[in-house]
Amino acid sequence: MLRGEKVLIRAVTKEDLVPLHRLHEDVETVVGATPTPWLPQTAEQAIARYEKREPDPANVEFAVQAVSGELAGIGVVWGVDTLNRNGHLGMSLLPEARGHGYAPDALRLLCDYAFRIRGLHRLGLETLVTNTAMIAAAERAGFRREGTLRGNAWVAGAFVDEALFGLLAAEFTGPRAGGDL
């Protein structure tokens, strides 16, 4: 478990799956956050898939939990390339957890894991240009905007631009806003 000012990140448990399944049921959020088409899935199907999964060091999921104890969402370090020492971050917060400042704190903790624990050199973060909350969180966590992929994402019947962000290990100031480790 890694702890920040407002959230901690920890392993996803079977008990987290039913509340996190609400994210999957939010079709508009899912189609904007994942590169695969949304397919209907029951909580039971999600639990069955969870029980069959094998640990994958290239794609590591974390539960994002408020320090007060409530489950806030899920974060992921994905696409880890051990040769080039880079990877990507992703995150989705439950609707009731949005707007509390959890996202920048969770992103900093995911960076801490990726840089300090995994020894990565660079992290990327991609989001739709319409996702102003994630853009603000990425910038607050220290990411720099590196460009735009025009018409790169097919979202609910239209092509949408994606904003590209990057952060190098040498630029990361630590998991908390003041840089304390």
JOSUL-V116893 format. One record per backbone hydrogen bond with DSSP energy under -0.5 kcal/mol. NH is the residue of the N-H (numbers start at 1). CO is the residue of the C=O. E is the energy in kcal/mol with one decimal. If there is no record, write none. Layout:
nh={NH/NH}
co={CO/CO}
e={E/E}
//
This chain:
nh={2/4/8/9/10/16/17/17/19/20/21/22/22/23/24/25/26/26/27/29/30/31/32/33/33/34/46/47/48/49/50/51/52/53/53/59/60/61/62/63/64/65/65/66/67/69/72/73/74/75/76/77/78/78/80/81/82/85/86/87/88/89/90/92/94/97/98/98/100/105/106/107/108/109/110/111/112/113/114/115/116/117/117/118/119/120/121/122/123/124/125/127/129/131/132/135/136/137/138/139/140/141/142/143/144/146/147/149/150/152/153/155/155/158/160/162/163/164/165/166/167/169/171/172/172/176/179}
co={9/7/65/2/63/13/13/14/15/16/17/18/19/20/20/21/22/23/25/26/26/27/28/29/30/30/42/43/44/45/46/47/48/49/50/56/77/59/75/10/73/8/63/70/6/66/64/64/92/62/90/60/76/88/58/86/80/81/81/122/78/124/76/74/72/94/94/95/97/101/102/103/104/105/106/107/108/109/110/111/112/112/113/113/115/114/85/85/167/87/165/163/161/128/130/131/132/133/134/135/136/137/139/138/166/164/164/162/148/149/160/153/158/155/153/149/127/147/125/144/123/121/168/168/169/180/176}
e={-2.2/-3.3/-2.6/-2.6/-1.9/-1.1/-0.6/-0.9/-0.6/-2.6/-1.6/-0.6/-1.1/-1.7/-0.8/-1.7/-0.7/-0.8/-1.6/-0.6/-2.3/-2.9/-0.9/-0.8/-1.0/-1.8/-2.0/-2.4/-2.4/-2.3/-2.2/-2.4/-1.1/-0.9/-0.7/-1.9/-3.1/-0.6/-3.2/-3.0/-2.7/-2.8/-0.6/-3.0/-2.4/-2.6/-3.3/-1.8/-2.7/-2.6/-2.8/-2.3/-0.6/-2.4/-2.3/-3.3/-0.7/-1.2/-1.5/-1.5/-2.5/-2.1/-2.0/-2.5/-3.2/-2.0/-0.7/-1.0/-0.8/-0.9/-2.9/-2.8/-2.3/-1.9/-2.4/-2.4/-2.4/-2.5/-2.6/-3.4/-2.1/-1.2/-0.8/-2.2/-0.5/-2.6/-3.8/-1.6/-2.6/-2.4/-2.1/-1.9/-2.2/-1.9/-1.7/-2.1/-2.3/-2.2/-2.8/-2.2/-2.4/-1.8/-1.2/-2.4/-2.7/-3.2/-1.2/-2.9/-0.8/-1.2/-2.4/-0.8/-3.2/-1.1/-2.8/-2.2/-3.5/-2.9/-2.3/-2.2/-2.0/-2.7/-1.3/-0.9/-0.8/-0.8/-2.3}
//
